[in-house]
Every structure is written in C-alpha cells, then in structure tokens.
Amino acid sequence: MHLSLFGDQTSTRSNRLLALITLCLAVFGGSLTTNATQTITLPQQIIGPGEATLKIELQLPPNCKLNQEAPSTVAIHSEDKKIVGLTQSLGQKLPAANLPITLSAPAAPGRTALQAEFRLNFCDDKIGLCFFKETLLILPVEVSKTSVNKQLSMKLIVKNE
C-alpha cells in the first residue's frame, strides 16, 4: 500500500488520514484503542448517617483548560441509593466547567460506592494540542453510626500522559 501525505494520484484520502494518524502516534506516542477509559479507585471514606455533602473537584495539568467548543461532562452515580442518596443531579451529565460542585448526600448506615464518570475535552495552551480523556472515579463509602464526619470528596487530577 502506498501512503502519502502530499496527495499524489495513487493515494486516497483515507490512506492519507491513516498516514497522518500513524505519524502523529509515532511523534507524540499513544495507541489506537477504542476503550480508553481509566478507572481510579479512591481510598474509602467514612461518614456518619444523616445529611452529608459530596464535593467533586477537577485539577487539569498546568497550562490546560477545558475546551469551550467541545462538551466536558461528569455523571455521578451511587451503587446503593438507600445508603448514599445523592438527591441532586444523580445520573445527570453535568458540565465539568461547573466544578467544583457540592451535592447533598443523605446517608444511612451501610456500605456503597459512588462513581463519577468524567468525559473531558481540554487543551494545552503552551504546546497547542487538545486532548480527550475519560476517567471513572470510584469512591468506596462506609456510613457508620460512630462517625461524625459529614463530608465526602472526590478529586480527579488529570496528567498529560
């Protein structure tokens, strides 16, 4: 197969696109994977029963900001809504530009896990490149009658890799 970036008569557009993608991967590193979601399990947090809060934060690499022309979202779920309810925005895709956000989290004794699924489009102003990153944060939670803590927190720290 003949691949050319400069458009001679034997090269098709798809061949040029494949060559360009291959060149970019060779120069910048990476791979052609279809499922690039990273899963991060955070350390367990313990709260007491009653009204609690969940704070969700995002830290982008230096010189990076969310791309305002592409959607960046976070969706929050509780594995067991009877233990930690997350009454606000549960399962909705929230604009990541609104982060940090604090949600109400009514809690009852037991164990569950909270999930925050991030889909981020961000650009590095210094090198002039934009990136797409999908990350699933999992937060194991124990609601214990002996705890007086009423705050949960999840923070995604994004690294340019």
FIZA-529423 format. One record per residue: z, y, x of N, C-alpha, C in turn; residue number from 1. Coordinates in pm, whole numbers, plus 50000, padded with zeros to 5 digits. Layout:
FIZA-529423
[mitor [Z; Y; X]; [Z; Y; X]; [Z; Y; X]; NUM]
...
***
This chain:
FIZA-529423
[mitor [50000; 49883; 50085]; [50000; 50000; 50000]; [50000; 50123; 50090]; 1]
[mitor [49920; 50220; 50054]; [49911; 50344; 50129]; [49995; 50451; 50061]; 2]
[mitor [50092; 50508; 50132]; [50177; 50614; 50077]; [50149; 50742; 50153]; 3]
[mitor [50127; 50848; 50078]; [50100; 50976; 50140]; [50170; 51086; 50062]; 4]
[mitor [50232; 51175; 50133]; [50294; 51290; 50068]; [50194; 51404; 50050]; 5]
[mitor [50079; 51393; 50110]; [49986; 51506; 50111]; [49867; 51490; 50019]; 6]
[mitor [49863; 51383; 49940]; [49767; 51374; 49831]; [49625; 51340; 49867]; 7]
[mitor [49602; 51243; 49956]; [49463; 51204; 49977]; [49412; 51125; 49856]; 8]
[mitor [49286; 51091; 49855]; [49222; 51031; 49737]; [49279; 50894; 49701]; 9]
[mitor [49332; 50818; 49795]; [49378; 50683; 49765]; [49523; 50678; 49716]; 10]
[mitor [49594; 50787; 49726]; [49734; 50788; 49687]; [49751; 50833; 49542]; 11]
[mitor [49836; 50764; 49468]; [49864; 50804; 49330]; [49990; 50889; 49328]; 12]
[mitor [50012; 50956; 49217]; [50133; 51037; 49204]; [50259; 50953; 49216]; 13]
[mitor [50256; 50834; 49158]; [50376; 50751; 49166]; [50403; 50707; 49310]; 14]
[mitor [50298; 50679; 49386]; [50317; 50644; 49527]; [50375; 50761; 49605]; 15]
[mitor [50329; 50881; 49577]; [50383; 50999; 49646]; [50530; 51020; 49610]; 16]
[mitor [50563; 50999; 49482]; [50701; 51015; 49440]; [50790; 50911; 49508]; 17]
[mitor [50744; 50787; 49513]; [50819; 50682; 49581]; [50837; 50715; 49728]; 18]
[mitor [50733; 50765; 49791]; [50743; 50802; 49932]; [50842; 50916; 49952]; 19]
[mitor [50840; 51012; 49864]; [50933; 51124; 49873]; [51078; 51077; 49855]; 20]
[mitor [51101; 50990; 49756]; [51235; 50936; 49734]; [51280; 50856; 49856]; 21]
[mitor [51193; 50773; 49910]; [51227; 50694; 50028]; [51260; 50783; 50146]; 22]
[mitor [51181; 50889; 50165]; [51206; 50984; 50273]; [51341; 51053; 50256]; 23]
[mitor [51371; 51095; 50135]; [51500; 51161; 50109]; [51616; 51067; 50135]; 24]
[mitor [51603; 50941; 50094]; [51709; 50844; 50118]; [51726; 50819; 50267]; 25]
[mitor [51615; 50815; 50340]; [51623; 50793; 50484]; [51690; 50911; 50555]; 26]
[mitor [51658; 51032; 50511]; [51712; 51152; 50575]; [51857; 51176; 50536]; 27]
[mitor [51888; 51166; 50406]; [52021; 51202; 50357]; [52112; 51082; 50332]; 28]
[mitor [52062; 50961; 50342]; [52142; 50843; 50316]; [52148; 50816; 50167]; 29]
[mitor [52193; 50698; 50133]; [52206; 50664; 49992]; [52127; 50539; 49959]; 30]
[mitor [52124; 50508; 49831]; [52052; 50390; 49785]; [52002; 50413; 49644]; 31]
[mitor [51912; 50328; 49602]; [51857; 50335; 49467]; [51935; 50240; 49378]; 32]
[mitor [52051; 50281; 49332]; [52131; 50196; 49245]; [52130; 50253; 49105]; 33]
[mitor [52140; 50165; 49006]; [52137; 50211; 48868]; [52277; 50233; 48813]; 34]
[mitor [52378; 50165; 48868]; [52514; 50182; 48819]; [52599; 50237; 48932]; 35]
[mitor [52608; 50370; 48939]; [52678; 50434; 49049]; [52815; 50487; 49008]; 36]
[mitor [52868; 50439; 48897]; [52998; 50487; 48852]; [53107; 50435; 48945]; 37]
[mitor [53187; 50528; 48995]; [53300; 50494; 49080]; [53424; 50484; 48991]; 38]
[mitor [53505; 50381; 49012]; [53628; 50364; 48937]; [53747; 50384; 49031]; 39]
[mitor [53838; 50473; 48991]; [53957; 50501; 49070]; [54079; 50478; 48981]; 40]
[mitor [54168; 50388; 49025]; [54292; 50365; 48953]; [54403; 50444; 49022]; 41]
[mitor [54462; 50535; 48948]; [54569; 50620; 48998]; [54702; 50545; 48994]; 42]
[mitor [54802; 50592; 49069]; [54935; 50530; 49060]; [54994; 50548; 48920]; 43]
[mitor [55072; 50449; 48877]; [55135; 50454; 48745]; [55227; 50575; 48733]; 44]
[mitor [55228; 50634; 48614]; [55320; 50743; 48583]; [55408; 50699; 48467]; 45]
[mitor [55533; 50744; 48469]; [55631; 50706; 48366]; [55674; 50832; 48293]; 46]
[mitor [55670; 50825; 48160]; [55717; 50936; 48077]; [55814; 50882; 47973]; 47]
[mitor [55886; 50974; 47911]; [55976; 50937; 47802]; [55905; 50946; 47669]; 48]
[mitor [55959; 50881; 47566]; [55897; 50886; 47433]; [55908; 51027; 47373]; 49]
[mitor [55819; 51054; 47279]; [55817; 51185; 47213]; [55692; 51262; 47251]; 50]
[mitor [55700; 51392; 47237]; [55583; 51477; 47265]; [55571; 51501; 47416]; 51]
[mitor [55459; 51459; 47473]; [55430; 51478; 47615]; [55297; 51552; 47628]; 52]
[mitor [55259; 51586; 47751]; [55130; 51651; 47775]; [55056; 51577; 47886]; 53]
[mitor [54924; 51587; 47882]; [54837; 51532; 47985]; [54754; 51646; 48040]; 54]
[mitor [54764; 51668; 48171]; [54684; 51770; 48238]; [54573; 51700; 48316]; 55]
[mitor [54449; 51745; 48294]; [54333; 51688; 48363]; [54272; 51797; 48451]; 56]
[mitor [54257; 51765; 48581]; [54206; 51862; 48676]; [54086; 51806; 48754]; 57]
[mitor [54006; 51898; 48807]; [53888; 51863; 48886]; [53887; 51950; 49010]; 58]
[mitor [53867; 51888; 49126]; [53852; 51961; 49252]; [53720; 51921; 49316]; 59]
[mitor [53628; 52016; 49324]; [53498; 51993; 49387]; [53507; 52019; 49537]; 60]
[mitor [53411; 51967; 49616]; [53411; 51993; 49760]; [53394; 52143; 49788]; 61]
[mitor [53430; 52186; 49910]; [53409; 52326; 49946]; [53262; 52366; 49929]; 62]
[mitor [53239; 52488; 49888]; [53105; 52545; 49868]; [53033; 52487; 49746]; 63]
[mitor [53100; 52405; 49665]; [53035; 52343; 49550]; [53085; 52405; 49420]; 64]
[mitor [52997; 52405; 49321]; [53033; 52450; 49187]; [52951; 52369; 49087]; 65]
[mitor [53001; 52362; 48963]; [52930; 52290; 48859]; [52796; 52358; 48834]; 66]
[mitor [52694; 52278; 48813]; [52560; 52329; 48781]; [52560; 52370; 48635]; 67]
[mitor [52544; 52499; 48609]; [52548; 52550; 48472]; [52425; 52511; 48390]; 68]
[mitor [52321; 52462; 48457]; [52198; 52425; 48386]; [52190; 52276; 48354]; 69]
[mitor [52293; 52201; 48389]; [52298; 52058; 48359]; [52437; 52026; 48304]; 70]
[mitor [52445; 51938; 48206]; [52576; 51912; 48143]; [52670; 51835; 48237]; 71]
[mitor [52794; 51880; 48240]; [52902; 51808; 48308]; [53010; 51787; 48203]; 72]
[mitor [53052; 51661; 48187]; [53146; 51630; 48079]; [53259; 51542; 48129]; 73]
[mitor [53366; 51540; 48050]; [53475; 51445; 48070]; [53513; 51392; 47932]; 74]
[mitor [53526; 51259; 47922]; [53566; 51194; 47797]; [53698; 51122; 47824]; 75]
[mitor [53796; 51143; 47736]; [53931; 51089; 47756]; [53959; 50983; 47650]; 76]
[mitor [54015; 50869; 47696]; [54046; 50759; 47605]; [54184; 50703; 47638]; 77]
[mitor [54250; 50648; 47538]; [54374; 50574; 47556]; [54349; 50430; 47516]; 78]
[mitor [54389; 50335; 47601]; [54370; 50194; 47567]; [54452; 50154; 47445]; 79]
[mitor [54570; 50213; 47429]; [54654; 50184; 47313]; [54704; 50315; 47256]; 80]
[mitor [54641; 50359; 47148]; [54673; 50489; 47087]; [54813; 50491; 47025]; 81]
[mitor [54871; 50373; 47001]; [55007; 50367; 46946]; [55111; 50402; 47052]; 82]
[mitor [55075; 50384; 47179]; [55169; 50413; 47289]; [55151; 50557; 47336]; 83]
[mitor [55028; 50596; 47369]; [54997; 50736; 47404]; [54878; 50776; 47319]; 84]
[mitor [54903; 50873; 47228]; [54805; 50904; 47124]; [54692; 50997; 47161]; 85]
[mitor [54713; 51094; 47246]; [54610; 51193; 47279]; [54539; 51242; 47154]; 86]
[mitor [54610; 51311; 47069]; [54556; 51352; 46939]; [54440; 51449; 46951]; 87]
[mitor [54437; 51531; 47055]; [54329; 51629; 47071]; [54218; 51571; 47158]; 88]
[mitor [54096; 51587; 47115]; [53978; 51559; 47196]; [53963; 51414; 47237]; 89]
[mitor [54033; 51322; 47173]; [54025; 51183; 47212]; [53883; 51131; 47191]; 90]
[mitor [53822; 51082; 47298]; [53690; 51024; 47290]; [53576; 51125; 47285]; 91]
[mitor [53606; 51253; 47277]; [53501; 51353; 47276]; [53460; 51386; 47418]; 92]
[mitor [53335; 51428; 47434]; [53288; 51473; 47564]; [53315; 51622; 47574]; 93]
[mitor [53408; 51657; 47660]; [53447; 51796; 47678]; [53371; 51857; 47796]; 94]
[mitor [53336; 51984; 47790]; [53271; 52047; 47905]; [53365; 52047; 48026]; 95]
[mitor [53318; 51995; 48137]; [53401; 51992; 48258]; [53431; 52132; 48309]; 96]
[mitor [53351; 52230; 48270]; [53375; 52369; 48311]; [53507; 52420; 48254]; 97]
[mitor [53559; 52356; 48149]; [53685; 52398; 48088]; [53807; 52347; 48164]; 98]
[mitor [53788; 52265; 48267]; [53900; 52208; 48341]; [53965; 52315; 48428]; 99]
[mitor [54095; 52313; 48449]; [54187; 52212; 48398]; [54216; 52233; 48249]; 100]
[mitor [54245; 52121; 48184]; [54283; 52126; 48043]; [54415; 52052; 48027]; 101]
[mitor [54490; 52091; 47926]; [54615; 52023; 47893]; [54606; 51977; 47748]; 102]
[mitor [54631; 51848; 47728]; [54623; 51788; 47595]; [54761; 51741; 47550]; 103]
[mitor [54784; 51744; 47421]; [54904; 51690; 47361]; [54896; 51537; 47367]; 104]
[mitor [55008; 51473; 47403]; [55008; 51327; 47418]; [55137; 51268; 47360]; 105]
[mitor [55142; 51251; 47226]; [55260; 51186; 47168]; [55274; 51043; 47221]; 106]
[mitor [55397; 51006; 47258]; [55418; 50879; 47326]; [55528; 50797; 47258]; 107]
[mitor [55508; 50664; 47256]; [55606; 50569; 47205]; [55629; 50464; 47314]; 108]
[mitor [55746; 50401; 47319]; [55775; 50305; 47425]; [55669; 50195; 47438]; 109]
[mitor [55638; 50163; 47562]; [55540; 50059; 47592]; [55457; 50094; 47714]; 110]
[mitor [55351; 50016; 47735]; [55260; 50037; 47849]; [55117; 50047; 47799]; 111]
[mitor [55042; 50136; 47863]; [54900; 50151; 47831]; [54831; 50211; 47953]; 112]
[mitor [54705; 50244; 47937]; [54630; 50313; 48042]; [54546; 50421; 47976]; 113]
[mitor [54537; 50534; 48042]; [54450; 50642; 47999]; [54327; 50642; 48089]; 114]
[mitor [54213; 50676; 48030]; [54089; 50681; 48106]; [54025; 50817; 48088]; 115]
[mitor [53975; 50873; 48198]; [53897; 50996; 48195]; [53764; 50966; 48264]; 116]
[mitor [53656; 50973; 48186]; [53524; 50943; 48238]; [53451; 51075; 48266]; 117]
[mitor [53432; 51103; 48395]; [53367; 51226; 48439]; [53219; 51201; 48465]; 118]
[mitor [53135; 51290; 48415]; [52991; 51293; 48447]; [52963; 51434; 48495]; 119]
[mitor [52944; 51447; 48627]; [52938; 51580; 48688]; [52803; 51607; 48752]; 120]
[mitor [52753; 51726; 48730]; [52636; 51779; 48798]; [52684; 51902; 48874]; 121]
[mitor [52678; 51895; 49007]; [52728; 52007; 49086]; [52636; 52033; 49204]; 122]
[mitor [52642; 52155; 49255]; [52554; 52197; 49364]; [52637; 52250; 49479]; 123]
[mitor [52587; 52223; 49600]; [52647; 52276; 49722]; [52566; 52397; 49764]; 124]
[mitor [52624; 52515; 49751]; [52553; 52638; 49783]; [52518; 52650; 49931]; 125]
[mitor [52598; 52589; 50017]; [52576; 52601; 50161]; [52453; 52524; 50208]; 126]
[mitor [52435; 52401; 50156]; [52321; 52321; 50201]; [52206; 52321; 50100]; 127]
[mitor [52229; 52378; 49982]; [52122; 52392; 49884]; [52084; 52264; 49812]; 128]
[mitor [52176; 52170; 49798]; [52148; 52045; 49728]; [52238; 52033; 49606]; 129]
[mitor [52188; 51962; 49504]; [52267; 51933; 49384]; [52292; 51783; 49377]; 130]
[mitor [52404; 51746; 49314]; [52446; 51607; 49308]; [52487; 51570; 49166]; 131]
[mitor [52475; 51441; 49134]; [52525; 51386; 49009]; [52626; 51279; 49046]; 132]
[mitor [52743; 51285; 48982]; [52848; 51187; 49013]; [52914; 51142; 48884]; 133]
[mitor [52930; 51012; 48868]; [53004; 50953; 48756]; [53128; 50885; 48813]; 134]
[mitor [53243; 50922; 48759]; [53369; 50863; 48805]; [53457; 50833; 48685]; 135]
[mitor [53518; 50716; 48687]; [53614; 50676; 48585]; [53752; 50674; 48648]; 136]
[mitor [53840; 50764; 48603]; [53979; 50764; 48647]; [54060; 50683; 48548]; 137]
[mitor [54142; 50592; 48599]; [54230; 50511; 48515]; [54373; 50543; 48555]; 138]
[mitor [54453; 50581; 48457]; [54593; 50614; 48480]; [54682; 50517; 48403]; 139]
[mitor [54747; 50421; 48473]; [54845; 50335; 48405]; [54967; 50419; 48366]; 140]
[mitor [55012; 50400; 48243]; [55125; 50477; 48190]; [55229; 50383; 48132]; 141]
[mitor [55355; 50411; 48167]; [55467; 50342; 48103]; [55548; 50447; 48029]; 142]
[mitor [55577; 50420; 47903]; [55665; 50508; 47826]; [55799; 50436; 47816]; 143]
[mitor [55900; 50495; 47882]; [56031; 50433; 47892]; [56138; 50522; 47828]; 144]
[mitor [56227; 50460; 47754]; [56335; 50535; 47689]; [56429; 50600; 47790]; 145]
[mitor [56428; 50551; 47914]; [56518; 50606; 48016]; [56458; 50725; 48091]; 146]
[mitor [56332; 50756; 48069]; [56267; 50867; 48140]; [56276; 50996; 48060]; 147]
[mitor [56298; 51106; 48130]; [56299; 51238; 48066]; [56170; 51315; 48097]; 148]
[mitor [56084; 51258; 48181]; [55957; 51323; 48216]; [55869; 51334; 48092]; 149]
[mitor [55803; 51445; 48074]; [55715; 51467; 47958]; [55575; 51510; 48000]; 150]
[mitor [55541; 51494; 48130]; [55411; 51539; 48177]; [55336; 51428; 48251]; 151]
[mitor [55210; 51409; 48212]; [55118; 51320; 48282]; [55012; 51407; 48346]; 152]
[mitor [54955; 51360; 48457]; [54846; 51437; 48518]; [54743; 51344; 48580]; 153]
[mitor [54617; 51386; 48569]; [54505; 51315; 48629]; [54422; 51421; 48702]; 154]
[mitor [54393; 51395; 48829]; [54312; 51489; 48907]; [54202; 51412; 48979]; 155]
[mitor [54079; 51455; 48957]; [53966; 51397; 49029]; [53932; 51490; 49145]; 156]
[mitor [53939; 51434; 49266]; [53900; 51507; 49386]; [53765; 51452; 49430]; 157]
[mitor [53661; 51533; 49417]; [53524; 51491; 49448]; [53495; 51519; 49594]; 158]
[mitor [53434; 51422; 49660]; [53395; 51437; 49801]; [53244; 51420; 49811]; 159]
[mitor [53182; 51498; 49896]; [53038; 51480; 49925]; [53022; 51361; 50017]; 160]
[mitor [52970; 51253; 49964]; [52952; 51132; 50046]; [52808; 51093; 50044]; 161]
***
